[in-house]
């Protein structure tokens, strides 16, 4: 008689975002892991105020909030642009650089004004992303991963793809901006893609360890 194995149920994983684009990216990169992915927006969870001083602070805050509001595992990211000539600004304030509720146009206008006297050779910058995963609201050992993407800030925009500062984020090795990249290439090269792949490795290792522990109990 054949042996009937019971497949472990898939776990719900809440992505701490209401952005459809970001949710699609998470679903693609996490598709090989045993999770059913849903966004906090789909569950009616309102995002918390981001009061942290670092990307890690904010990612942890958002992940804890999503996990506690849903009682599921949660993953959150915090990311932004760091411009060397501006001492790392806008940094954690990237999404609200020109004020709370500011759109991309206002944020970019403020960035260009701040860099007005800075020569092109001194406009080095990077996108940074920090991701946090919690197995549940009281997970005592959260996983975290980080990714960066180096570039230079242009004085004029190029390209219509992406969002945020992408039209001004020049990639010297590729001779184009982040806004000119194919979405598949952007997901592969970007700070968020790098961080997600690193986190996927940590998650896969945790799942293997849990499975191995279950077999030897």
Secondary structure, DSSP 4 states (H G I P E B T S, - for coil): ------PPPPEEEEES---HHHHHHHHHHTTTSSEEEEETTTTTPPPPP---SSHHHHHHHHHHHHHHHHSSEEEEEEEEEEEGGGTT-BGGGGGGTTSTT--HHHHHHHHHHHTTTS-GGG-EEEEEEEEEEESSTT-SS-EEEEEEEEEEE-SS---S-S-TTGGGEEETTTTEEGGGS-HHHHHHHSHHHHHHHHHHHHHHHHHHHHHHHHHH-
